[in-house]
Amino acid sequence: MLARPDAGQPQRRPAGRRWADLRLRLASAGVLLLVSLLCWWAGGAVSVVLVLLALAGTLLVTAALCRRLPWSGPVAIWCAGAACIGLAAGSLAWLRADPIIGRTATLFVLAAVWATDIGAYAVGRLLGGPRLAPFISPAKTWAGAAGGLSAAALVGLAVGETGWSVAIGA
C-alpha cells in the first residue's frame, strides 16, 4: 500500500483554526437533521423517496472522491462504494418499513450515527493526534475514531437502560 511520509504523525492545527468549519457543519447538520427526522416520521413512500435522494447525493460525492484516491481505478472504487451505500440505503428503508419496530429501530440507528459523527468530530478536534487514514481522509485521527465509537456505545447503553422504545410509543 502507498503511504504518505507524514502518515501516523500527529496532526497539528492552530487553535483558532480547529473550529473554523463548525458553523458550516452545524448548518448542514441542521438541514440533514430535518430531512432525516421527516424521513423517519413519515415512513412509507416519503421515506423511500428521501432515502433514494440521499443515496443519489452520496453516490455523487463518492464519484468525486474516487478521483482523489491514487491506489485504485475510480470505476472500481465507485462501484464498491455504490454497492455499500446502496445496501445501507436499502437496509434503512427495509428497517423503517417494519410496522412494529420500524420507527423505533430507525431512530436508534440515526441516533447512533449522529452520536458517532459528533463524538468523532469533537474528540478529534480537541485531542488531534496521529492520523487514521491520511490518503482517504487527511483530517481523521485515531482519537476521533475512539471518540465516535465511545459516543455510539453510550447511545446504545442509554437506549438499553432507559427503555427508550417505550418512551417514543413503539
Disulfide bonds with the S-S distance in Angstrom:
none
